[in-house]
Amino acid sequence: MMSSIMRRCLHSTIRGFSGRHFATHQWHGRGKKPGTVSLVGAPLAGGQPISGVEKAPQAMRDGGVANIIGALGWDFHDVGDLDVSGAMAAGSAERVNGVKNCEKLGLANKLIHNTVKGEAEKGNFVLTVGGDHSIGSATLTGMKAVHDDLSVIWVDAHGDCNTGESSPSGNYHGMSAAHAMGWFGPGLPGFEWLQKEVTVTDSRLAFLALRDIDDNEKKLLRSSGVAVFTMYDIDRWGIGAVLDMALRRGNPHGDR
């Protein structure tokens, strides 16, 4: 069952997450040759208090992700699991500007950012598997460092758009989208690498399937240029139509 679900999901993803009717081309490697999928294991669980999410990269391997990608005609490169625990060990667990484990998470995400960037520079399709959603900031900024015209569809029940000041919990997994869009001020220890040039412009990010948003997140989203499509929109219009709308908001000319 898991392999069947993974096959369907990966088939849609690897064909280029660009809509059934809105696609301009499939993702290819350099020179328009068949591409390579780089699997980056990011077993980071320190952005929230519940263990278990760090097991997902190995679960993907055990579920046959390499065979599924190969069956779709793509080469597969497993980068392995990054030593996020080692990176975190070098940092402080101090809460800074409302962010718990700030320096630890910053150092772990620096490792993820650099790895994603390195694989993207090869022209590969980078499939980063967490871990909790703390990895979201590094995943997006790593891609943005290589692809300046990056547009993002963020599929999630939650917005992950709190900042340290607005978060009721201080857990960074609920802040990663906001950080990737540059909504944080400078100076967070461990996150010195996250500079403005690798953040994603609000207008190039669209949220899909939101259903559980904090009050402060609602205020931040309403004052931003982010496109938001909730489960209500999906129930009303259908997933196909909403996905096309989200793609047009993030990529209105269909050229990215």
VMD Tcl script that draws the C-alpha trace (Angstrom):
set ca {
  {0.00 0.00 0.00}
  {2.76 2.46 0.92}
  {4.61 1.81 -2.35}
  {1.41 2.36 -4.33}
  {0.74 5.69 -2.62}
  {4.37 6.77 -2.99}
  {4.35 5.86 -6.68}
  {1.32 8.03 -7.39}
  {2.70 10.95 -5.37}
  {6.18 10.80 -6.85}
  {4.82 10.42 -10.37}
  {2.91 13.68 -9.97}
  {5.84 15.42 -8.30}
  {8.64 14.36 -10.61}
  {6.68 15.15 -13.75}
  {7.01 18.75 -12.62}
  {4.68 20.25 -10.06}
  {3.28 22.62 -12.64}
  {-0.35 21.68 -13.21}
  {-2.04 19.46 -15.76}
  {-3.04 22.26 -18.09}
  {-0.52 24.91 -17.13}
  {2.77 23.09 -17.64}
  {5.26 24.51 -20.12}
  {7.78 21.67 -19.83}
  {8.79 18.76 -17.67}
  {11.71 19.02 -15.32}
  {14.92 17.88 -16.97}
  {18.53 17.85 -15.97}
  {21.13 19.97 -17.68}
  {21.12 19.71 -21.44}
  {17.52 18.43 -21.47}
  {18.76 14.94 -20.65}
  {16.75 12.61 -18.39}
  {17.02 13.99 -14.89}
  {18.32 12.73 -11.59}
  {16.40 12.82 -8.33}
  {18.60 13.58 -5.32}
  {17.09 12.29 -2.07}
  {18.29 14.34 0.89}
  {17.47 12.81 4.25}
  {16.93 15.54 6.84}
  {15.94 13.72 10.06}
  {15.48 16.87 12.11}
  {13.02 16.67 14.99}
  {14.15 19.52 17.24}
  {11.67 22.08 15.99}
  {8.85 20.53 18.02}
  {8.58 18.24 21.07}
  {7.37 14.92 19.59}
  {9.82 12.28 18.38}
  {9.25 9.97 15.42}
  {9.32 12.36 12.46}
  {13.06 11.75 12.09}
  {12.30 8.22 10.88}
  {10.65 9.34 7.64}
  {13.71 9.33 5.33}
  {14.46 5.68 6.08}
  {10.77 4.81 5.80}
  {10.81 6.27 2.29}
  {13.80 4.10 1.40}
  {12.21 1.02 2.92}
  {9.04 1.78 0.99}
  {10.91 1.51 -2.31}
  {11.41 5.13 -3.33}
  {14.49 4.28 -5.44}
  {12.62 1.64 -7.45}
  {9.62 3.90 -7.94}
  {11.76 6.76 -9.26}
  {13.68 4.36 -11.49}
  {10.43 2.98 -12.91}
  {9.51 6.52 -13.93}
  {12.66 6.74 -16.02}
  {14.72 8.87 -13.66}
  {18.14 8.27 -12.16}
  {18.27 8.16 -8.37}
  {20.96 9.55 -6.11}
  {20.64 9.00 -2.37}
  {22.64 11.66 -0.56}
  {21.99 9.83 2.71}
  {20.83 11.22 6.04}
  {22.50 14.45 7.06}
  {24.11 14.60 10.49}
  {21.65 17.14 11.85}
  {22.18 15.87 15.40}
  {25.89 16.60 15.13}
  {25.17 20.06 13.78}
  {22.73 20.78 16.61}
  {25.22 19.61 19.23}
  {27.46 22.57 18.39}
  {24.76 25.11 19.25}
  {22.95 26.48 22.28}
  {19.42 25.46 23.27}
  {18.67 29.00 24.44}
  {15.36 30.53 23.37}
  {16.16 33.64 21.33}
  {13.55 36.19 20.21}
  {10.84 33.63 20.88}
  {12.50 30.74 18.99}
  {13.24 27.62 21.03}
  {16.54 25.81 20.32}
  {17.37 28.71 18.04}
  {21.10 28.23 17.46}
  {20.80 24.44 17.32}
  {18.12 24.61 14.63}
  {19.99 27.31 12.73}
  {23.11 25.16 12.48}
  {21.13 22.08 11.45}
  {19.29 24.06 8.80}
  {22.56 25.50 7.51}
  {23.67 21.94 6.77}
  {20.39 21.22 4.98}
  {20.54 24.51 3.04}
  {24.07 23.85 1.81}
  {23.26 20.27 0.80}
  {20.09 21.22 -1.08}
  {21.97 24.01 -2.81}
  {24.77 21.67 -3.81}
  {22.41 19.10 -5.33}
  {20.38 21.79 -7.11}
  {23.58 23.20 -8.62}
  {24.05 19.85 -10.35}
  {20.73 20.38 -12.12}
  {19.06 17.62 -10.10}
  {15.50 17.42 -8.82}
  {16.01 17.71 -5.06}
  {13.65 15.64 -2.90}
  {14.28 16.66 0.72}
  {12.59 14.42 3.30}
  {12.25 15.45 6.95}
  {12.01 15.49 9.79}
  {9.68 18.17 11.09}
  {8.78 21.33 9.22}
  {11.79 23.16 10.59}
  {13.49 21.97 7.41}
  {11.13 24.08 5.30}
  {13.19 27.24 5.50}
  {16.46 25.58 4.50}
  {14.79 23.57 1.74}
  {13.35 26.68 0.08}
  {16.39 28.88 0.57}
  {18.69 26.17 -0.78}
  {16.64 26.05 -3.97}
  {16.33 29.84 -4.17}
  {20.14 30.16 -3.97}
  {20.32 28.32 -7.31}
  {17.00 29.17 -8.97}
  {16.39 32.89 -8.60}
  {13.00 32.58 -10.33}
  {11.76 29.99 -7.81}
  {8.01 29.74 -7.22}
  {6.59 27.63 -4.40}
  {3.39 25.68 -3.78}
  {3.26 24.90 -0.05}
  {0.74 22.11 0.64}
  {-0.07 21.94 4.34}
  {-2.87 22.06 6.88}
  {-0.87 24.73 8.73}
  {0.64 27.98 7.54}
  {3.97 27.73 9.40}
  {3.92 31.53 9.18}
  {4.47 32.52 12.77}
  {7.50 34.51 13.79}
  {9.24 34.24 17.14}
  {7.20 37.19 18.36}
  {3.83 35.82 17.23}
  {4.24 32.11 17.99}
  {2.30 30.88 21.04}
  {4.64 27.89 21.46}
  {8.07 29.03 20.28}
  {8.41 25.87 18.19}
  {10.30 26.67 15.00}
  {8.45 24.09 12.91}
  {5.56 26.56 12.86}
  {7.78 29.41 11.63}
  {9.75 27.99 8.71}
  {7.64 29.46 5.88}
  {7.75 32.91 7.47}
  {11.52 32.69 7.83}
  {11.97 31.53 4.23}
  {10.02 34.62 3.12}
  {12.19 36.97 5.16}
  {9.62 37.89 7.81}
  {12.22 37.58 10.59}
  {14.60 40.30 11.62}
  {18.37 39.71 11.37}
  {20.61 38.44 14.11}
  {19.21 35.04 15.06}
  {22.18 32.93 16.24}
  {22.80 29.96 13.97}
  {20.80 31.49 11.12}
  {23.42 33.98 9.92}
  {23.46 32.14 6.57}
  {19.80 32.98 5.89}
  {20.22 36.27 4.06}
  {17.70 38.30 2.08}
  {18.97 37.16 -1.31}
  {17.91 33.56 -0.64}
  {14.43 34.36 0.70}
  {11.29 33.79 -1.39}
  {9.18 36.81 -2.35}
  {5.67 36.67 -0.89}
  {4.03 36.85 -4.31}
  {5.86 33.72 -5.44}
  {4.49 31.49 -2.71}
  {1.00 30.00 -2.55}
  {-0.42 27.97 0.31}
  {-2.70 25.09 -0.53}
  {-5.11 23.21 1.79}
  {-4.77 25.36 4.93}
  {-7.30 24.52 7.63}
  {-5.67 25.30 11.00}
  {-4.15 28.77 11.30}
  {-3.30 30.69 14.47}
  {-4.91 34.10 14.94}
  {-1.57 35.88 14.67}
  {-0.74 33.92 11.52}
  {-4.00 35.11 9.96}
  {-2.98 38.71 10.56}
  {0.47 38.14 9.07}
  {-0.92 36.36 6.02}
  {-3.57 39.02 5.38}
  {-0.92 41.75 5.44}
  {1.34 39.83 3.05}
  {1.32 39.15 -0.67}
  {1.00 35.38 -0.22}
  {-1.79 33.51 -2.00}
  {-3.84 31.39 0.40}
  {-6.18 28.57 -0.61}
  {-7.92 26.75 2.24}
  {-9.74 23.44 2.47}
  {-12.94 25.44 2.03}
  {-11.70 26.53 -1.40}
  {-10.83 22.96 -2.33}
  {-14.22 21.67 -1.19}
  {-15.94 24.41 -3.16}
  {-13.94 24.43 -6.40}
  {-12.15 21.07 -6.47}
  {-8.44 20.36 -6.16}
  {-7.69 20.71 -9.89}
  {-9.15 24.19 -10.20}
  {-7.57 25.39 -6.94}
  {-4.17 24.06 -7.93}
  {-4.37 25.87 -11.25}
  {-5.32 29.08 -9.42}
  {-2.41 28.66 -7.03}
  {0.02 28.10 -9.89}
  {-1.19 31.19 -11.71}
  {-0.76 33.30 -8.60}
  {2.81 32.14 -8.06}
  {3.73 31.93 -11.73}
  {1.26 34.07 -13.72}
  {3.09 33.76 -17.05}
  {3.78 30.03 -16.82}
  {7.49 30.57 -17.43}
  {9.03 29.25 -14.20}
}
mol new
graphics top color blue
foreach p $ca { graphics top sphere $p radius 0.5 }
foreach p [lrange $ca 0 end-1] q [lrange $ca 1 end] { graphics top cylinder $p $q radius 0.2 }
display resetview
